[in-house]
Amino acid sequence: MGERSGSGDGTDGETRQERVNRELMELLNELRVALPGVQFLLAFLLIVPFQQTIDRITDFQKGVYFVALASAALATALLIAPAAQHRVLFRQQDKEGLLRRSNRSAVAGLVALGVATCAALLLVVNVLFSLTLAWVTAGALAAFLIWWWLAVPFWQRAHNPQAVPDDTDG
């Protein structure tokens, strides 16, 4: 057994291995929340070319569609990667490495999901309303996602005096 730690976060007495196991399971559970959304977005984007109005879109809209489609596919791959790696590396005694890679993959997957969501919004608002409104709406969403998904958590992480150094996040 490993050393017991007292972090003050409700996990007192937890060994390093127990912490890694718990954090890996928490990460995989969090991904279960994100995956249906990104899979739905990807499915939507995959059927768009088969709509009868597809021949009336501009080159700009095709470019935005490509960014949305590629980002959604990348997000799907990155958000599924931790579960796939967990299964392939089962019982290989490297859960800390798996947790480190999975955390990076999840963060990158969420960034790709943010790009895909903003691009899809840009495309739909442009097709239905106007290019100006599309840029304003997609830009507002991008700013919100950057603030709420990244800036707030990183600020909280940097300013939390009770934070335990975490060497599993890379």
N, C-alpha and C positions, 0 to 999 in steps of 0.2 A: 504494500500500500504506500501511497505517496504522503507527503507532508500535508497536515491539516492547515487550513488558512482561516483567518478571521477578518473578513473584508468589511463587515458592517452592513452588508447589503441583503441580509436575510439568508445568506448561504454559509454562515459560520460553521466551521467543522467540516467543510467540504474539501475533499482531496483535489489535487490538480486534475487527476483523471476524471473524477466525478464532475468537476466543473466543465471540462472539455466535452464530456458526454452530454451534459445538460445543455450547454450552449449549442452543440451540434443539433440536438433535437429541437431546440427553440428555433434555430435558423431554418431547419427543414419545415417546421410548422408554419413559420412566417411565409415561406415560399408558397405554401399551399394556398395562401390568401391571394398572392400576386398572380399566380399562374392562370387561374380561370379568366381574369381580365385580359391578360396579354394574349391568351389563346383565342378569346372571343374577338379581340381587335385584329389579330392575324387572320382569322377566318373571314371576318368582314372584308378585309383588304384583299384577300384572295379571290373573292367573288366579284369585286368591282369591275374587273375587265370584261366580265361576261354580261354586264348590264347593257341594254340597248343604247344608252346615251354615251357610252364610252368614246365613240368616234367624234363627239363634239367637244372634247376637252382640249385645252391648249397645251403647248409644249411645257409651259411653266407648271401646269397642273400635273402633267405626266411626270415631271421631275420631282414634284412634291410627293406624288403617289409613290414613286420609286423609293424615296427617302423613308416614307412611312412604312412601306412594305418591308424593306430591308431592315429597318430598325426593329420592327415588330418580330421579324424572324430571328434577328440577333438576340433580342430580349428573351424570346422563347427559349432559344438555345442556352443562354447564360443562366436563366432562372431554373431550367431543368437540370443543368450540369451538376449541381451539388447532389441531387438525388441519384443521378447516373453514376457519379464518381463514388458515392457512398456504397452503392450496390456493387460496383466493379472491385472496389478496394476493401470489401467486407473482410474483416478479420486479418487485415494486414498490419495491425498495430501502429497505425499512423493517423490517428484521429485528429491530432493537433494540426498536422499538415493539411488534412482534409478540411478541417474547420477554417484554416487560414485561406486556402484556395476558394472554399465555398463562400466565405465572407466577401472576398474580392469579386467573385462571380456574381453574387447577389447584388452588390452595389453597382457593378457595371451593367447588370441586367436591368436594374431600376433606372439607370441613366438612359439606356437604350429604350426602355418603355416610355420614359418622359419624352424623348425625341419622337418616337413613333406616335404618341398621343398628340403632341403639338402639331406634327406634320399632318396627321389625319384631320385634326380640327382646322388647320390652315386650308387644306384641300376642300373640305365640306363647306366651310363658310365662304370660301372663294367661289365655289360652284353655285351656291344658293343665294349669296348676297353680293359682296363686292371684295375686291382685292384689298382695299384699305381696311375694311372691317375684319377681314381674315387675318391680316398681319397684326392688327391691334389685339384681336381675340387670342390668337396663338401666342403672341408676345406676352400678353398678360398671364396666360396659363403657364408659359415657360418661366416667367419671373416668379410666379407663385410656387411652382414646383421646385425651383432652385432654392427659394427661401425656405419653404416648409420641409422639403425632403432632405436638403443638404445644409443650408446655412444654420438653421435652428439647431439641428442635432450636433453639428460640429461645434457651434458656439457653446452649447450645453456641455458637450464633452470637454472642451477646453477650460470651461469655468466651473466644473464640478469638483470641489475640493475633496469629496469622498470617493472619487473615481479610483479604482484599482488599476495599476498599469496592466495593460492587456497586450500580450505579445502574440495573440492569435489573429490579430486583424491585419497584419502585414504592414 
